[in-house]
Amino acid sequence: MSPTTTTILISSLATGTIITASSHHWLMAWVGLEMNTLAIIPMISKQHHPRATEAATKYFLTQAAASATILFSSTTNAWQTGTWDIMNMTNPTANMLLTMAIAMKLGLAPMHFWLPEVLQGSTIKTALIITTWQKLAPMALIFMTSNTLPTTALLTMAMISTLLGGWAGLNQTQTRKIMAYSSIAHLGWMAAITTIMPNILTLNLVLYLTMTTSMFYMLILLNSKNIKDMATSSTTSPTTTTLAMLTLLSLGGLPPLTGFMPKWLIIEELITQNFTTTATILALSALLSLFFYLRLSYSSTITLAPNTTTTKHKWRFKPTINTTLLTTTLPMSLLMLPITPMIC
């Protein structure tokens, strides 16, 4: 893909997200979502491989259906209330349709089936964009409509997402699928707190984006597409592999790393609001996710130290990314837990 084409596509991604996040009219929000979808399709299918074409087709159909549902829900609300204002979603049917559509956009269970397959058919860099940047526009809509969204539906989807993200990730060996189920589980945590405390939702989203970006960048540096690659990468890049292990543990929410902070705050707020059952299920499902994070961490460090070599990179492999973003996001992924008392 030429630099000009890449620049146009990335600019379209950014523009679509900004349009959706800054709009007050549902039609403009829909336009921004469509720009996002149409810009990411060529990036998914640029490999000209049947698997990439399949992933692009699945992504397009899912996102188009979700966007159409959002437009239908906003039209239903406008028919009843006479306004297209995003902040004025008062019709219960429209709110439920909107919740289902945004869940499909994000990959929340039970509308999650497309996410692991699309990530597996994409390159690691494209998977990074899908799991990070592509979440911003739907999350902006969730934040703007959080006062009117149905709490019961969101809590139900949150419990299903965290449980399914943990269970389904246990049997995976491909790193992109593991990160897909990790994304599903983290989105479940965010959905649980959406209508109760939107500020914690924002904090959780920022930390999720930071940790996921760091992890994907290290997968790119290590050229690791499956657990076997992670196991052999420790001999060529022991420092990067160790940092990848710590980032995985932070994604799992293991204290004293950064990932523990949002889970702690969400469980505390759920218990305060008397959603004790939901908090218990979320806490137990976090153990499932932590298990496959620990397994991946163990496989990446099992061959450390005794077998290290002087080779900087794998055979015929040279990193092609700028590590500036990694050096920015990595400390935030590992060292932000001490500021939790300031946030509380």
Steps between C-alpha positions, in 0.01 A plus 500: 500500500645836396573772759240727338228236531601423860489871587153540348365195684645600839374858452155362420510286816590802713242724330221245542574461870514877555171553312322237710646620832420868435155469341165570667290373210452127446541528124848654536596235756395234249709668228807488725447131576467422128821688424677290762369178350581586139851616590598185690376253232793552258745476791359159597497362144834645384673159524298369199461171682172304523512518881544878488216537249277287724589713802427822309164364382400393853605835641310694234176303537505520880580870514248585228226311687592677825502843331161430340362401842634822652331698223176306552505557878565873458220522243264322740593744777460800267156372391386492864673811638543723194874551555823347362707611797734226624456608861121469480446124460184450704324221312560161673485298177746735331735477799498120492567497125780750547657287775494190279646692205786651700570159654530360148729787402729438797492122504317454829354154560269359375575708183870420517536222242661718232786640711732196544463397134563851368809547716637161396458588133668840536861602549612578855512874422145496364387294801650772721286764326184288525542433872596856594409787267184338366358486854511877547198603290255243648631578848436871439137416418475287814641782711256755352196274550605334828218667697231336285644157416334198670712402802371141517588425139849646539568307821380178335725552199785592733474172690471296179795682342736457793412132543519423129819702454661291773365159399559534126850635546613194697530276194665748262857480372492795256601829662255705293207283610619521860505880471151487342353312797696730730326792328159337547565448871623858552200640314281303740659681795436833328137412423440413866586850620354702209174617654626504859822704481599628151820653639633154589396386151725770352790403726458132415488578126819708513689232693366224271619691193839559661558138604369353175716735292809403699425129464440515125815706446704238681338223298608689190854543635524131591322389180286271716186361337447204733612362835787310338641827365476652847690203644788539255515880512655504847831375363534789255334786692500423875432859611205551264363157594514584871319830440240312292447264794444792738258662254304175476477483879385862504228414245395219733458746787773364727609746771715705532479566124282761331230259380390433857384860548187508276385156617538608862302822445225325300447225758499757781237714323281199411498386863420855612200503264385157632587307182678238706419203274635679194816601686556140614458359147736762357763426765479124439514543122815708541668183629423326170659779302796512737561129443565530126702818556714305746531211255616734225739673741639166614553381144681822412741485795555125537813511284646820644858547625669164436442504123546867417695581186675807369259525205285810519210375291358182358647362181417730205288717727542871551250714691327752276324714760582815685553416866421853623137411571610184681735693730208733579230240565711234673568693824130590521412132458718393791543785747175695541346311793655729769292794373172321582448680836525832313227387256273375776 
